[in-house]
Amino acid sequence: MTTTSYALLGLLRVRPWTTYELAKQVQRGLGWFWPRAERKLYDEPKCLVAAGWAEATSASTGRRTRTIYTITPAGRRALRAWLALPSAPPVLEMEAMVRVFFADGGTKESLLDTLDGVEAHARTQVDELLIQIDQSRAADYGFTSRMHVNALGLRHALDHAALDARWAAWARQQVEQWPSTTDPGQWSWQEAVAPPT
């Protein structure tokens, strides 16, 4: 089983879901720190059923039949055991940083555009998170009993997005001083990486 398997198991512990609902909930909630392609999420519930960690039942809505997945007692035990294990170290995957790393092969303008994109995306994420937080204050919010743990994840996502926005704005100010991406002029890289005081 993968971390994604356990993530879906965690969602099933909250309540039963269809595969579509699971995929949407992963994108909406876990996607801030565990992004997964939606198409890859559709096979995972079947793996949980095969392992005996979930049950699948059919329900009809009009003429449509849906499969609803529910966690089993064995699934609850497996989730509890997994939660007790140490986590893998974090991994950062960010295409913009690859572009920054090789920016001396391109133009100053393209580097500035990349940094602008990072800042704009980060600010959009902050806005989306604030909307999500406001929605969780509604009386009909379905996960009120989980807000204490949801708040930890939301705080991390907010801080991460704010950090990306601050870094991109700082990096833009630095790059604007350079004559080009191959010539930083009098700009001091030592000052840029000096430890904070």
SULWO-V48833 format. One record per pair of residues at least 24 apart in sequence whose C-alpha atoms are under 7 Angstrom apart, sorted by the first residue. I is the first residue (numbers start at 1). J is the second residue. D is the distance in Angstrom with one decimal. If there is no record, write none. Layout:
i: (I,I)
j: (J,J)
d: (D,D)
This chain:
i: (5,6,9,9,9,10,12,12,13,16,16,16,17,17,18,18,18,18,19,32,103,104,104,107,108,108,112,115,115,116,118,118,118,119,119,119,119,122,122,122,122,123,123,125,126,126,126,129)
j: (44,79,71,75,79,79,70,71,71,68,69,70,68,69,66,67,68,69,45,157,181,181,182,181,180,181,172,168,172,168,164,165,168,164,165,168,169,161,162,164,165,161,165,161,158,161,162,158)
d: (6.3,6.3,6.8,7.0,6.7,6.9,5.8,5.4,5.9,6.4,5.5,4.7,5.4,5.5,6.9,5.7,4.5,6.0,7.0,6.1,6.4,4.7,5.2,6.2,5.5,5.3,6.2,5.3,6.3,6.9,6.9,6.8,6.2,6.6,4.4,5.3,6.7,4.8,6.6,6.0,5.3,6.9,6.3,6.3,5.9,6.1,6.9,6.8)
